[in-house]
Amino acid sequence: MAKKHRNILLNDINDTTTTNHQGSFTWEFHDYKKNITVKIMLDRWWIKCLSENLWEVVNDERAELDKLSESMKNKQEQEQ
């Protein structure tokens, strides 16, 4: 019988900690509204995978912020 996977969605994280171990690391998140702490332990190679994925997120967010900045600048120029 296949084991059912459990999905935990953390939306209101107020605390996160990381701990480096020999060849691995632990990342702990605490969701204060759900009063739940999720702790994951990953091998060292995950650092590269996570950093590549987060880099994509950062670049996407940067593009959105650039659009917002340009819009605000244009509005300010129109008001002058």
HELIX and SHEET records of a PDB file:
HELIX    1   1 TRP A   46  GLU A   79  1                                  34    
SHEET    1   A 3 ILE A  13  HIS A  21  0                                        
SHEET    2   A 3 SER A  24  ASP A  31 -1                                        
SHEET    3   A 3 ILE A  36  ASP A  43 -1                                        
END                                                                             
